[in-house]
Amino acid sequence: MQSKVVIITGASSGIGAASAKLLAAKGAKVVLGARREDKLKQLTDEISAAGGEAIYQTLDVTQQADNDAIVKLAKDTYGKVDVIFLNAGIMPSAPLSAMKTDDWHEMVDINIKGVLNGVAAILPTFTTQKSGQVIATSSVAGLKAYPGAAVYGGTKWFVREFMEVLRIESAMEKTNIRTATIYPAAINTELLSTISDPTTSAGMQALYEAHGISSDRIASVVAFAIEQPADTNITEFTVGPTTQPW
């Protein structure tokens, strides 16, 4: 981990923020991106105060130019990028009959296009240097079908497929790009605040109150994936509360 340069999207809270703190504490140089600048500044200050190294830039993952800019910031500041953690996502789940079509499109824009834009921004660098690691946050809804999560789950199934093909193609092209896809179950983050359907929100709140575990648990998995030797790729991690029957 020492001196590795790691870009993290969706870094202002939850899994992104927990990962930034842990990786920085282990010696990584973290480059943080999210839409909320005040949260990014606060997190960067906390990491610096604890002896870590961090910089930030506001980032809307739906905009290719923003993704390109944060890769440029990392390279201009530290001279390289070793890892990009594509973590930004939203979960405004609801039954399809609720017809929350604006939510459908927003999930596609952030959960799918955000991953595409991040990979498009970093892939030329990783291909040229013939090394690098792409980590992405999917969901257990990207492994199983859950009522109320048709569109959310669909976006997370996409992440699963896309990341696996990225790994296979890199192996075939001998560019040595490692991938890791993480499938969290009930992890306590701000995702629940994005659910606008009252019935779905109440059900999810009860589930997370009964079973939810800390974002730190996912951060430790991110660190584990990065710390593997360069010749070793652990492709998938499914992580959730011991008590949750997911």
C-alpha positions in Angstrom: 0.0 0.0 0.0 2.9 2.4 0.8 3.0 5.3 -1.7 0.3 3.9 -4.0 -1.9 6.5 -5.6 -5.6 5.7 -5.3 -8.4 7.7 -6.8 -11.8 7.3 -5.0 -15.1 8.4 -6.4 -18.1 8.9 -4.1 -15.5 9.7 -1.5 -17.5 12.2 0.6 -19.2 9.7 2.9 -19.9 6.1 3.6 -17.7 3.4 2.0 -15.7 6.0 0.0 -14.8 8.1 3.1 -14.0 5.0 5.2 -11.8 3.6 2.5 -10.0 6.9 2.1 -9.1 7.1 5.8 -8.0 3.5 6.0 -5.9 3.5 2.8 -4.3 6.8 3.8 -3.5 5.4 7.2 -1.7 2.5 5.5 0.4 4.9 3.4 -1.5 5.4 0.2 -1.9 8.8 -1.4 -5.6 9.2 -1.9 -7.3 11.5 -4.5 -10.8 12.1 -3.5 -13.8 13.0 -5.7 -17.5 13.7 -5.1 -20.0 16.4 -5.6 -20.0 17.9 -2.1 -16.9 20.0 -1.7 -17.4 20.8 1.9 -17.4 17.1 2.8 -14.3 16.5 0.7 -12.4 19.3 2.4 -13.4 18.1 5.8 -12.3 14.5 5.0 -9.0 15.7 3.5 -8.3 17.8 6.6 -9.0 14.8 8.8 -6.7 12.6 6.8 -3.9 15.2 6.9 -4.3 15.8 10.6 -3.9 12.0 11.1 -0.6 12.1 9.2 -1.9 10.8 5.9 -1.7 12.4 2.4 -4.9 13.4 0.5 -6.1 15.8 -2.1 -9.6 16.4 -3.5 -11.5 17.7 -6.4 -15.2 18.1 -7.0 -16.5 15.4 -9.3 -19.7 14.6 -11.0 -19.2 11.0 -12.3 -21.8 11.5 -15.0 -19.6 14.1 -16.7 -16.6 12.6 -18.6 -14.7 15.8 -18.3 -14.8 15.6 -14.5 -13.5 12.0 -14.5 -10.7 13.0 -16.9 -9.8 16.0 -14.6 -9.4 13.9 -11.5 -7.1 11.5 -13.2 -5.1 14.5 -14.5 -5.0 15.9 -10.9 -3.6 12.6 -9.6 -0.9 12.4 -12.3 0.0 16.0 -12.1 0.4 15.8 -8.3 1.8 12.4 -7.7 3.1 11.4 -11.2 1.0 8.2 -11.5 -2.2 6.3 -10.6 -2.1 2.8 -9.2 -5.8 2.2 -8.3 -9.2 3.8 -9.1 -12.1 2.9 -6.8 -15.4 3.5 -8.6 -17.7 3.8 -5.6 -20.2 6.6 -6.5 -23.8 5.3 -6.5 -27.4 5.9 -5.6 -30.3 3.5 -4.6 -33.7 5.2 -5.0 -35.5 1.8 -5.0 -39.2 1.5 -5.6 -41.7 -0.9 -7.2 -41.8 -0.5 -11.0 -45.5 0.3 -10.7 -44.6 3.5 -8.8 -43.3 4.8 -12.2 -40.4 6.8 -10.7 -38.8 7.1 -14.1 -36.6 10.1 -13.2 -35.0 7.8 -10.5 -34.5 5.1 -13.2 -32.6 7.4 -15.4 -30.6 8.9 -12.6 -29.5 5.4 -11.5 -28.4 4.6 -15.0 -26.4 7.9 -15.2 -24.6 7.5 -11.9 -24.4 3.7 -11.3 -23.6 2.7 -14.9 -22.3 5.8 -16.8 -20.2 6.8 -13.8 -18.4 3.5 -14.0 -18.0 3.8 -17.8 -16.7 7.4 -17.5 -14.2 6.5 -14.7 -12.8 3.6 -16.7 -12.6 5.7 -19.9 -10.6 8.2 -17.9 -8.1 5.8 -16.5 -7.8 3.0 -19.1 -5.3 4.8 -21.4 -3.0 5.3 -18.4 -3.3 1.8 -17.1 -2.9 0.4 -20.7 0.3 2.4 -21.3 1.9 1.6 -18.0 0.8 -2.0 -18.2 -0.4 -2.1 -14.7 -3.2 -0.7 -12.5 -6.3 -1.8 -10.6 -10.0 -1.0 -11.0 -12.2 -1.6 -8.0 -16.0 -1.1 -8.2 -18.9 -1.1 -5.8 -21.7 -3.3 -7.0 -24.3 -4.7 -4.6 -25.9 -8.0 -3.6 -28.7 -6.7 -5.8 -26.2 -7.3 -8.6 -26.2 -11.0 -7.8 -29.8 -11.7 -6.9 -33.2 -10.3 -7.9 -34.9 -8.2 -5.2 -38.5 -6.8 -5.4 -38.3 -3.0 -5.5 -34.8 -3.0 -7.0 -35.3 -3.8 -10.6 -33.5 -0.8 -12.0 -31.0 -0.5 -9.1 -30.2 -4.2 -9.4 -29.9 -3.9 -13.1 -27.3 -1.2 -12.9 -25.4 -3.3 -10.4 -25.6 -6.4 -12.7 -24.1 -4.3 -15.4 -21.1 -3.5 -13.1 -20.6 -7.2 -12.5 -20.5 -8.0 -16.3 -18.4 -5.0 -17.2 -15.7 -5.5 -14.6 -15.4 -9.2 -15.5 -14.9 -8.4 -19.2 -12.4 -5.7 -18.3 -10.4 -8.3 -16.4 -10.5 -10.9 -19.1 -9.6 -8.5 -21.9 -6.7 -7.1 -19.9 -5.3 -10.6 -19.4 -5.7 -11.3 -23.1 -4.0 -8.0 -24.0 -1.3 -8.5 -21.3 -1.9 -5.1 -19.8 -1.9 -6.6 -16.2 -5.0 -4.6 -15.0 -6.4 -6.1 -11.9 -10.1 -5.8 -11.1 -12.2 -6.3 -7.9 -15.9 -6.0 -7.7 -17.5 -5.7 -4.2 -21.1 -6.8 -3.5 -22.2 -5.2 -0.2 -25.4 -6.2 1.6 -26.7 -4.0 4.4 -23.9 -1.5 5.0 -24.7 1.7 6.9 -24.2 4.5 4.4 -26.2 7.4 3.0 -27.8 5.2 0.3 -31.0 4.9 2.2 -31.5 8.7 2.0 -31.8 8.4 -1.8 -35.0 6.3 -1.6 -38.0 8.4 -2.3 -40.8 5.8 -2.2 -42.2 5.9 1.4 -43.1 2.2 1.7 -39.7 1.0 0.2 -37.9 3.5 2.4 -39.6 2.3 5.6 -38.8 -1.4 4.8 -35.2 -0.7 4.0 -34.8 1.4 7.2 -36.1 -1.4 9.3 -33.7 -3.9 7.5 -30.7 -1.7 8.1 -31.6 -1.0 11.7 -31.8 -4.7 12.4 -28.7 -5.8 10.4 -26.6 -2.9 9.1 -22.8 -2.9 9.7 -20.2 -0.2 9.4 -18.7 1.1 6.2 -15.3 0.2 7.7 -16.0 -3.4 6.9 -16.0 -2.7 3.2 -12.9 -0.4 3.5 -10.9 -3.3 4.9 -11.9 -5.4 1.9 -10.8 -2.6 -0.4 -7.4 -2.5 1.4 -7.1 -6.3 1.2 -7.7 -6.3 -2.6 -5.1 -3.6 -3.2 -2.5 -5.3 -0.9 -2.4 -8.5 -2.9 0.7 -9.2 -4.9 0.7 -7.8 -8.5 0.4 -11.3 -9.9 -2.7 -12.1 -7.9 -6.3 -10.9 -8.7 -9.2 -11.5 -6.3 -12.1 -10.7 -8.6 -15.2 -10.6 -6.4 -16.0 -10.0 -2.7 -19.6 -10.5 -1.4 -19.8 -8.8 2.1 -22.7 -8.4 4.5 -23.8 -8.7 8.0 -23.6 -12.2 9.6 -27.2 -11.8 10.8 -28.8 -10.7 7.5 -30.4 -13.5 5.4 -29.4 -11.9 2.1 
